[in-house]
Amino acid sequence: MSATQTSLAQLLPLAKELDESKVSPGVLGFLVFAVIGLAVWMLMKSMNRHMKRVDFEEAPASESATDTAKKAGGGTRHA
């Protein structure tokens, strides 16, 4: 027998000793999971609504900032 088969053979009796009613989350587990799922869905919907309202326009760089960047060597060079 391999090591995997040996370990499975040792764990098999433990699985039979477990009470099936204690292993299952039951109705309460389903309700909690459903409430969490509903909350996530509502948050995603709200986030999408807020993100659609965002009006982002990048401000053009001022000339003084551009001149400073060119003097410092930060300007772009084209080949």
N, C-alpha and C positions, 0 to 999 in steps of 0.2 A: 504494500500500500504506500502511496505517496504521502507527503506531509499534508497536502490539501485534503486528501480523503480521510486521513486520520483526524484532522481538526474538525472536519464536518461530522464525522462519526461521533465525536465527543460533544458537539453542539446540538445534535439532533435530539437527544433525550431532554435537553434543556428547553427546546422549543415546544415539546409536548407538555411540559409542566406549566407553561404560561397559560393564564386564563384568557380566553379570547375576548371576553367582555372588557378586560382592562387594556388590551392592546389597541382596540378601535377607538378613534377619537369621538365617534358618535355624532349625534345631532348638534351638540354644543360646539364641537370642533368645526363642523360644517358652517354653522351660523357665524362663528368668529371669522372664519376664512372668507365667507361671503361679505361680511361687513368690511373687512380689510380691502377686499377686491373692489367693492363699491366706493370706498373712500379714495382709493388710488385712481379709479376712473374719474371721480369728481374733481380731484386735484389736477389730473392731466387736462381735463376739459377747461378748468379755470386757467391753467397755465397757458394753454393755447389761445384763449380769449385775451389774456393780458399781453402775450407776445405779439398778437396781431395789432394791438394798439401802439406798439413801440414804433416810433418814427425816427430812425437813426440816419442822420446825414453827417458824414465826416466833415468837419470844418476845414476849409482850405488853409494850408500853411501860410502864415504871414511871411511877408518878404524879408523881414529882419531875421526870422528864424531860418529861412532858406539861405540867406547870405552867410549867417553864422555857420551853418552846416557845410557850406561850400568852402569857407575859409579853413575849417577844421579838417577838411579832406573827407567829409562824409557824403559828398555828392556822388551821384551815380555816373558811371562812365560807360559810354557806348562804344563798341568796337567798330 
